[in-house]
Every structure is written in structure tokens, then in C-alpha cells.
Amino acid sequence: DATKFLRGDQTWATPAGGGTAREDCVAQWNVSSTKTNIGASFVDIYTQTNSDGKSVQIDTNGKTEVKLYVLWNKIGSGTQTVQVLEVGTANVLISLTVVSGRNVSALTAIPAGLANAVKNYKLQAKSTTAADDPIFEGARIYLK
């Protein structure tokens, strides 16, 4: 029975139910990227040839909320934003205005067109001041 576990006294037990559903880390990027003259329109954070923006596949089946965690070095005076974009579309899973350091969004409802699906996503960023030179340090996506 997959719903039981073996206790230390070698008897089988059923775990107690209830509690709050946890947030699962479903994607992570850890390679720094400097965005010289980032621009005022969204651009891929990772731009290497044939890298597909270092996209990751995310399965939102059974999940209802998403959270974005970004490590960022804000260089410049503009308002800087990071978004998670479905590859090949204009569909945004989540976006976040970022400052230097750790940036964590609130849990947000997964957009209807992206819920209960398996899709590829990449990171993009922009600034309201096109000449800004921020440094992306890392990001994680959590689903609940």
C-alpha cells in the first residue's frame, strides 16, 4: 500500500493528513549574465546561440500558484523587471520588478492558458532605462 510507511518499530503506519501544501522548486538557473544596455523591451537573459534561452520544462498539472525568486544586481537608474515567458509565445507565467539582492514574488495564480500543462519557459528582463547594465545572478520558480 503506497499510502503507508514503515515505522522504526517495523510496523506499518498511515501518515497523518492535513497541513498546508508545500511549494515545490520546479526550475532553477544559476549562471550569472550581465545585460549591458539591457533595453526597454524584454530580452532573453541567456542569449547564447542555439541555447533556447536556457529554457526549462515546467509541469503545472495539479498546481494553482507560482512564485518567482530572483537574485539580481541592479546597475542603473531604471525600473528593472524579470519575467518567465513560455518559449515561442507571448504568454507570461509570472513577472517581478527587481532591485539589488533577493527578490521574491508573492504566490500568484497560474494564468489560465498555462495551467495544467507542460510547457517550456525562459527568463527575460528589461529596464525603463535602456542603458542600464544589471547582472542576473540566479532564479528559481516554485509551484504550489
RAHUWO-V901106 format. One record per pair of residues at least 24 apart in sequence whose ideal C-beta (glycine too) atoms are under 8 Angstrom apart, sorted by the first residue. I is the first residue (numbers start at 1). J is the second residue. D is the distance in Angstrom with one decimal. If there is no record, write none. Layout:
# RAHUWO-V901106
I | J | D
I | J | D
This chain:
# RAHUWO-V901106
21 | 144 | 5.7
22 | 144 | 7.2
23 | 67 | 6.3
23 | 107 | 7.5
23 | 142 | 4.2
23 | 143 | 6.9
23 | 144 | 4.6
24 | 63 | 7.8
24 | 142 | 6.4
24 | 143 | 5.5
24 | 144 | 7.3
25 | 140 | 5.5
25 | 141 | 7.3
25 | 142 | 5.5
26 | 56 | 8.0
26 | 58 | 5.2
26 | 59 | 7.3
26 | 141 | 5.5
26 | 142 | 6.9
26 | 143 | 5.2
27 | 56 | 4.3
27 | 58 | 5.7
27 | 121 | 7.0
27 | 139 | 7.9
27 | 140 | 6.7
27 | 141 | 4.2
28 | 138 | 7.5
28 | 139 | 7.2
28 | 140 | 4.9
28 | 141 | 7.7
29 | 54 | 6.3
29 | 56 | 7.8
29 | 123 | 6.3
29 | 136 | 8.0
29 | 138 | 6.0
29 | 139 | 4.9
29 | 140 | 7.9
30 | 138 | 4.9
31 | 138 | 7.9
32 | 135 | 6.2
32 | 136 | 6.5
32 | 137 | 5.4
32 | 138 | 7.6
33 | 135 | 7.2
33 | 136 | 4.6
34 | 133 | 6.7
34 | 134 | 7.8
34 | 135 | 5.0
34 | 136 | 7.8
35 | 125 | 6.1
35 | 132 | 7.8
35 | 133 | 6.7
35 | 134 | 5.5
35 | 135 | 7.3
35 | 136 | 6.7
36 | 133 | 5.1
37 | 130 | 6.4
37 | 131 | 5.4
37 | 132 | 7.6
37 | 133 | 6.8
38 | 76 | 7.7
38 | 80 | 7.5
38 | 125 | 6.3
38 | 126 | 6.3
38 | 127 | 4.9
38 | 130 | 6.9
38 | 132 | 5.2
38 | 133 | 7.0
38 | 134 | 6.2
39 | 126 | 6.2
39 | 127 | 7.3
39 | 130 | 4.9
40 | 78 | 7.9
40 | 126 | 6.1
40 | 127 | 6.6
40 | 128 | 6.3
40 | 129 | 7.6
40 | 130 | 4.6
41 | 126 | 5.8
42 | 81 | 7.9
42 | 83 | 6.2
42 | 85 | 7.3
42 | 124 | 4.2
42 | 125 | 6.8
42 | 126 | 4.7
43 | 124 | 6.1
43 | 125 | 6.6
43 | 126 | 6.7
44 | 122 | 6.1
44 | 123 | 7.3
44 | 124 | 5.7
45 | 82 | 7.6
45 | 122 | 7.6
45 | 123 | 4.3
45 | 124 | 6.4
45 | 125 | 5.6
45 | 136 | 5.0
46 | 122 | 7.2
46 | 123 | 7.1
52 | 87 | 6.3
52 | 120 | 7.4
52 | 122 | 6.8
53 | 87 | 6.7
53 | 122 | 3.1
53 | 123 | 6.8
53 | 124 | 7.6
54 | 122 | 6.6
54 | 123 | 7.7
55 | 87 | 4.9
55 | 120 | 4.5
55 | 121 | 6.0
55 | 122 | 4.3
56 | 120 | 7.0
56 | 121 | 6.0
56 | 122 | 7.8
56 | 141 | 8.0
57 | 118 | 6.2
57 | 119 | 7.2
57 | 120 | 5.3
57 | 121 | 7.9
58 | 93 | 7.5
58 | 118 | 7.3
58 | 119 | 6.4
58 | 120 | 7.8
58 | 121 | 5.6
58 | 141 | 6.6
58 | 143 | 7.5
59 | 117 | 7.8
59 | 118 | 4.6
60 | 110 | 5.4
60 | 114 | 6.1
60 | 115 | 5.5
60 | 116 | 6.1
60 | 117 | 5.8
60 | 118 | 7.7
60 | 119 | 7.7
60 | 143 | 6.4
61 | 116 | 5.1
61 | 117 | 7.2
61 | 118 | 7.2
62 | 116 | 7.5
63 | 110 | 6.4
63 | 115 | 7.7
63 | 143 | 4.1
63 | 144 | 6.3
64 | 109 | 6.5
64 | 110 | 6.1
64 | 115 | 7.3
64 | 144 | 6.9
65 | 107 | 4.2
65 | 108 | 6.3
65 | 109 | 6.1
65 | 110 | 6.5
65 | 143 | 6.9
65 | 144 | 4.5
66 | 93 | 5.9
66 | 94 | 5.0
66 | 107 | 7.2
66 | 108 | 5.7
66 | 109 | 7.9
66 | 110 | 5.2
66 | 141 | 6.5
66 | 142 | 7.1
66 | 143 | 5.7
66 | 144 | 7.9
67 | 94 | 7.6
67 | 104 | 6.9
67 | 105 | 5.4
67 | 106 | 7.1
67 | 107 | 5.1
67 | 108 | 7.1
67 | 141 | 7.3
67 | 142 | 4.3
67 | 143 | 7.8
67 | 144 | 7.4
68 | 94 | 4.8
68 | 95 | 7.6
68 | 96 | 4.9
68 | 103 | 7.9
68 | 104 | 7.5
68 | 105 | 4.5
68 | 139 | 6.9
68 | 140 | 7.8
68 | 141 | 6.0
68 | 142 | 8.0
69 | 102 | 7.3
69 | 103 | 7.2
69 | 104 | 5.1
69 | 105 | 7.6
69 | 139 | 6.4
69 | 140 | 4.4
69 | 141 | 7.6
69 | 142 | 6.9
70 | 96 | 6.1
70 | 98 | 5.3
70 | 102 | 7.8
70 | 103 | 4.5
70 | 104 | 7.9
70 | 136 | 7.6
70 | 138 | 7.5
70 | 139 | 4.8
71 | 101 | 7.3
71 | 102 | 6.1
71 | 103 | 7.6
71 | 136 | 7.8
71 | 137 | 3.8
71 | 138 | 4.3
71 | 139 | 7.0
72 | 98 | 4.3
72 | 99 | 7.0
72 | 100 | 6.3
72 | 101 | 7.1
72 | 103 | 5.9
72 | 134 | 6.3
72 | 135 | 7.3
72 | 136 | 6.3
72 | 137 | 6.4
73 | 100 | 5.6
73 | 134 | 6.1
73 | 135 | 3.9
73 | 136 | 7.9
73 | 137 | 6.3
74 | 98 | 6.7
74 | 99 | 5.3
74 | 100 | 4.4
74 | 132 | 7.8
74 | 134 | 5.4
75 | 132 | 6.4
75 | 133 | 4.6
75 | 134 | 5.2
75 | 135 | 6.6
76 | 127 | 6.0
76 | 129 | 5.4
76 | 131 | 6.8
76 | 132 | 2.6
76 | 133 | 5.9
76 | 134 | 6.4
77 | 129 | 5.4
77 | 132 | 7.1
78 | 127 | 3.7
78 | 128 | 4.0
78 | 129 | 2.9
78 | 130 | 7.8
78 | 132 | 4.9
79 | 127 | 6.8
79 | 128 | 4.5
80 | 125 | 6.6
80 | 126 | 7.2
80 | 127 | 4.6
80 | 128 | 7.9
80 | 132 | 6.5
80 | 134 | 5.5
81 | 125 | 6.6
81 | 126 | 5.6
81 | 127 | 7.5
82 | 123 | 6.3
82 | 124 | 7.2
82 | 125 | 4.9
82 | 136 | 7.6
82 | 139 | 7.0
83 | 123 | 7.5
83 | 124 | 5.1
83 | 125 | 7.4
84 | 121 | 5.1
84 | 122 | 7.5
84 | 123 | 6.2
84 | 124 | 7.9
84 | 141 | 6.3
85 | 121 | 6.4
85 | 122 | 5.8
85 | 123 | 7.7
85 | 124 | 5.3
86 | 114 | 6.5
86 | 119 | 5.1
86 | 120 | 7.0
86 | 121 | 5.7
87 | 119 | 7.6
87 | 120 | 4.3
87 | 121 | 6.5
87 | 122 | 5.6
88 | 120 | 7.9
91 | 119 | 8.0
93 | 121 | 5.8
93 | 141 | 7.5
94 | 141 | 7.5
98 | 125 | 8.0
98 | 134 | 7.9
107 | 144 | 6.0
110 | 143 | 7.6
